[in-house]
Amino acid sequence: MGLSTGSPMEELNSRLNELKGTKATTKEYTWRDP
C-alpha cells in the first residue's frame, strides 16, 4: 500500500504478512524511513 521501500526482502515480508492476514506495524518501516 505504498509502503514499499524497494527492498526485495521487505516486499516479500509484506506479501507474506498480507497472506497471513497480519498487518506490518509502522514501527517496522519507521526504522527504515526517518
PDB file with one MODEL, atoms N, CA, C and O in Angstrom:
MODEL        1
ATOM      1  N   MET A   1       0.829  -1.206   0.000  1.00  0.00           N
ATOM      2  CA  MET A   1       0.000   0.000   0.000  1.00  0.00           C
ATOM      3  C   MET A   1       0.863   1.257   0.000  1.00  0.00           C
ATOM      4  O   MET A   1       0.603   2.190   0.760  1.00  0.00           O
ATOM      5  N   GLY A   2       1.867   1.285  -0.830  1.00  0.00           N
ATOM      6  CA  GLY A   2       2.720   2.464  -0.895  1.00  0.00           C
ATOM      7  C   GLY A   2       3.792   2.464   0.175  1.00  0.00           C
ATOM      8  O   GLY A   2       4.461   3.475   0.389  1.00  0.00           O
ATOM      9  N   LEU A   3       3.963   1.325   0.855  1.00  0.00           N
ATOM     10  CA  LEU A   3       4.971   1.259   1.909  1.00  0.00           C
ATOM     11  C   LEU A   3       6.258   0.617   1.400  1.00  0.00           C
ATOM     12  O   LEU A   3       7.238   0.491   2.135  1.00  0.00           O
ATOM     13  N   SER A   4       6.239   0.215   0.128  1.00  0.00           N
ATOM     14  CA  SER A   4       7.413  -0.428  -0.443  1.00  0.00           C
ATOM     15  C   SER A   4       8.588   0.535  -0.479  1.00  0.00           C
ATOM     16  O   SER A   4       8.466   1.662  -0.959  1.00  0.00           O
ATOM     17  N   THR A   5       9.732   0.080   0.037  1.00  0.00           N
ATOM     18  CA  THR A   5      10.913   0.935   0.059  1.00  0.00           C
ATOM     19  C   THR A   5      11.906   0.507  -1.011  1.00  0.00           C
ATOM     20  O   THR A   5      12.959   1.123  -1.176  1.00  0.00           O
ATOM     21  N   GLY A   6      11.564  -0.555  -1.736  1.00  0.00           N
ATOM     22  CA  GLY A   6      12.447  -1.011  -2.796  1.00  0.00           C
ATOM     23  C   GLY A   6      13.226  -2.249  -2.384  1.00  0.00           C
ATOM     24  O   GLY A   6      13.885  -2.875  -3.214  1.00  0.00           O
ATOM     25  N   SER A   7      13.152  -2.606  -1.099  1.00  0.00           N
ATOM     26  CA  SER A   7      13.873  -3.774  -0.614  1.00  0.00           C
ATOM     27  C   SER A   7      13.087  -5.048  -0.931  1.00  0.00           C
ATOM     28  O   SER A   7      11.934  -5.186  -0.522  1.00  0.00           O
ATOM     29  N   PRO A   8      13.709  -5.974  -1.656  1.00  0.00           N
ATOM     30  CA  PRO A   8      13.035  -7.223  -2.033  1.00  0.00           C
ATOM     31  C   PRO A   8      12.601  -8.029  -0.801  1.00  0.00           C
ATOM     32  O   PRO A   8      11.553  -8.674  -0.809  1.00  0.00           O
ATOM     33  N   MET A   9      13.414  -7.983   0.246  1.00  0.00           N
ATOM     34  CA  MET A   9      13.088  -8.709   1.473  1.00  0.00           C
ATOM     35  C   MET A   9      11.829  -8.140   2.108  1.00  0.00           C
ATOM     36  O   MET A   9      10.943  -8.879   2.537  1.00  0.00           O
ATOM     37  N   GLU A  10      11.766  -6.819   2.160  1.00  0.00           N
ATOM     38  CA  GLU A  10      10.594  -6.177   2.764  1.00  0.00           C
ATOM     39  C   GLU A  10       9.361  -6.426   1.914  1.00  0.00           C
ATOM     40  O   GLU A  10       8.252  -6.569   2.429  1.00  0.00           O
ATOM     41  N   GLU A  11       9.570  -6.476   0.606  1.00  0.00           N
ATOM     42  CA  GLU A  11       8.450  -6.750  -0.292  1.00  0.00           C
ATOM     43  C   GLU A  11       7.898  -8.143  -0.009  1.00  0.00           C
ATOM     44  O   GLU A  11       6.685  -8.343   0.059  1.00  0.00           O
ATOM     45  N   LEU A  12       8.797  -9.090   0.151  1.00  0.00           N
ATOM     46  CA  LEU A  12       8.399 -10.465   0.428  1.00  0.00           C
ATOM     47  C   LEU A  12       7.680 -10.560   1.759  1.00  0.00           C
ATOM     48  O   LEU A  12       6.621 -11.179   1.858  1.00  0.00           O
ATOM     49  N   ASN A  13       8.257  -9.946   2.781  1.00  0.00           N
ATOM     50  CA  ASN A  13       7.648  -9.968   4.110  1.00  0.00           C
ATOM     51  C   ASN A  13       6.275  -9.330   4.080  1.00  0.00           C
ATOM     52  O   ASN A  13       5.339  -9.807   4.722  1.00  0.00           O
ATOM     53  N   SER A  14       6.164  -8.247   3.329  1.00  0.00           N
ATOM     54  CA  SER A  14       4.886  -7.553   3.236  1.00  0.00           C
ATOM     55  C   SER A  14       3.839  -8.459   2.597  1.00  0.00           C
ATOM     56  O   SER A  14       2.689  -8.511   3.031  1.00  0.00           O
ATOM     57  N   ARG A  15       4.263  -9.168   1.559  1.00  0.00           N
ATOM     58  CA  ARG A  15       3.339 -10.078   0.866  1.00  0.00           C
ATOM     59  C   ARG A  15       2.934 -11.224   1.779  1.00  0.00           C
ATOM     60  O   ARG A  15       1.764 -11.603   1.841  1.00  0.00           O
ATOM     61  N   LEU A  16       3.923 -11.771   2.489  1.00  0.00           N
ATOM     62  CA  LEU A  16       3.647 -12.888   3.393  1.00  0.00           C
ATOM     63  C   LEU A  16       2.714 -12.457   4.511  1.00  0.00           C
ATOM     64  O   LEU A  16       1.800 -13.191   4.889  1.00  0.00           O
ATOM     65  N   ASN A  17       2.948 -11.270   5.034  1.00  0.00           N
ATOM     66  CA  ASN A  17       2.099 -10.754   6.105  1.00  0.00           C
ATOM     67  C   ASN A  17       0.668 -10.582   5.620  1.00  0.00           C
ATOM     68  O   ASN A  17      -0.291 -10.863   6.339  1.00  0.00           O
ATOM     69  N   GLU A  18       0.547 -10.115   4.381  1.00  0.00           N
ATOM     70  CA  GLU A  18      -0.799  -9.921   3.824  1.00  0.00           C
ATOM     71  C   GLU A  18      -1.499 -11.266   3.652  1.00  0.00           C
ATOM     72  O   GLU A  18      -2.700 -11.385   3.894  1.00  0.00           O
ATOM     73  N   LEU A  19      -0.743 -12.267   3.236  1.00  0.00           N
ATOM     74  CA  LEU A  19      -1.310 -13.600   3.045  1.00  0.00           C
ATOM     75  C   LEU A  19      -1.730 -14.193   4.378  1.00  0.00           C
ATOM     76  O   LEU A  19      -2.737 -14.894   4.475  1.00  0.00           O
ATOM     77  N   LYS A  20      -0.942 -13.899   5.403  1.00  0.00           N
ATOM     78  CA  LYS A  20      -1.248 -14.414   6.734  1.00  0.00           C
ATOM     79  C   LYS A  20      -2.376 -13.627   7.383  1.00  0.00           C
ATOM     80  O   LYS A  20      -2.956 -14.059   8.379  1.00  0.00           O
ATOM     81  N   GLY A  21      -2.678 -12.478   6.814  1.00  0.00           N
ATOM     82  CA  GLY A  21      -3.763 -11.674   7.351  1.00  0.00           C
ATOM     83  C   GLY A  21      -3.292 -10.728   8.437  1.00  0.00           C
ATOM     84  O   GLY A  21      -4.099 -10.145   9.161  1.00  0.00           O
ATOM     85  N   THR A  22      -1.977 -10.580   8.546  1.00  0.00           N
ATOM     86  CA  THR A  22      -1.436  -9.684   9.565  1.00  0.00           C
ATOM     87  C   THR A  22      -0.877  -8.437   8.915  1.00  0.00           C
ATOM     88  O   THR A  22      -0.293  -8.492   7.833  1.00  0.00           O
ATOM     89  N   LYS A  23      -1.062  -7.318   9.582  1.00  0.00           N
ATOM     90  CA  LYS A  23      -0.577  -6.049   9.052  1.00  0.00           C
ATOM     91  C   LYS A  23       0.769  -5.695   9.682  1.00  0.00           C
ATOM     92  O   LYS A  23       0.936  -5.735  10.901  1.00  0.00           O
ATOM     93  N   ALA A  24       1.715  -5.350   8.822  1.00  0.00           N
ATOM     94  CA  ALA A  24       3.029  -4.965   9.327  1.00  0.00           C
ATOM     95  C   ALA A  24       2.928  -3.641  10.077  1.00  0.00           C
ATOM     96  O   ALA A  24       2.389  -2.662   9.559  1.00  0.00           O
ATOM     97  N   THR A  25       3.439  -3.623  11.272  1.00  0.00           N
ATOM     98  CA  THR A  25       3.368  -2.413  12.087  1.00  0.00           C
ATOM     99  C   THR A  25       4.235  -1.316  11.483  1.00  0.00           C
ATOM    100  O   THR A  25       5.281  -1.588  10.895  1.00  0.00           O
ATOM    101  N   THR A  26       3.794  -0.091  11.634  1.00  0.00           N
ATOM    102  CA  THR A  26       4.524   1.046  11.084  1.00  0.00           C
ATOM    103  C   THR A  26       5.920   1.119  11.679  1.00  0.00           C
ATOM    104  O   THR A  26       6.822   1.710  11.085  1.00  0.00           O
ATOM    105  N   LYS A  27       6.100   0.522  12.847  1.00  0.00           N
ATOM    106  CA  LYS A  27       7.402   0.535  13.504  1.00  0.00           C
ATOM    107  C   LYS A  27       8.446  -0.132  12.613  1.00  0.00           C
ATOM    108  O   LYS A  27       9.596   0.304  12.559  1.00  0.00           O
ATOM    109  N   GLU A  28       8.039  -1.184  11.919  1.00  0.00           N
ATOM    110  CA  GLU A  28       8.968  -1.915  11.056  1.00  0.00           C
ATOM    111  C   GLU A  28       9.448  -1.052   9.897  1.00  0.00           C
ATOM    112  O   GLU A  28      10.499  -1.307   9.308  1.00  0.00           O
ATOM    113  N   TYR A  29       8.668  -0.033   9.582  1.00  0.00           N
ATOM    114  CA  TYR A  29       9.025   0.821   8.453  1.00  0.00           C
ATOM    115  C   TYR A  29       9.709   2.105   8.897  1.00  0.00           C
ATOM    116  O   TYR A  29      10.515   2.676   8.163  1.00  0.00           O
ATOM    117  N   THR A  30       9.381   2.557  10.110  1.00  0.00           N
ATOM    118  CA  THR A  30       9.948   3.815  10.589  1.00  0.00           C
ATOM    119  C   THR A  30      11.453   3.717  10.753  1.00  0.00           C
ATOM    120  O   THR A  30      12.167   4.697  10.539  1.00  0.00           O
ATOM    121  N   TRP A  31      11.944   2.539  11.131  1.00  0.00           N
ATOM    122  CA  TRP A  31      13.384   2.387  11.321  1.00  0.00           C
ATOM    123  C   TRP A  31      14.113   2.531   9.975  1.00  0.00           C
ATOM    124  O   TRP A  31      15.308   2.821   9.928  1.00  0.00           O
ATOM    125  N   ARG A  32      13.371   2.323   8.897  1.00  0.00           N
ATOM    126  CA  ARG A  32      13.962   2.451   7.576  1.00  0.00           C
ATOM    127  C   ARG A  32      13.680   3.838   7.001  1.00  0.00           C
ATOM    128  O   ARG A  32      14.477   4.386   6.239  1.00  0.00           O
ATOM    129  N   ASP A  33      12.540   4.386   7.380  1.00  0.00           N
ATOM    130  CA  ASP A  33      12.180   5.712   6.894  1.00  0.00           C
ATOM    131  C   ASP A  33      12.223   6.717   8.029  1.00  0.00           C
ATOM    132  O   ASP A  33      11.310   6.767   8.853  1.00  0.00           O
ATOM    133  N   PRO A  34      13.276   7.514   8.077  1.00  0.00           N
ATOM    134  CA  PRO A  34      13.435   8.500   9.144  1.00  0.00           C
ATOM    135  C   PRO A  34      12.425   9.635   9.051  1.00  0.00           C
ATOM    136  O   PRO A  34      12.436  10.542   9.884  1.00  0.00           O
TER     137      PRO A  34
ENDMDL
END
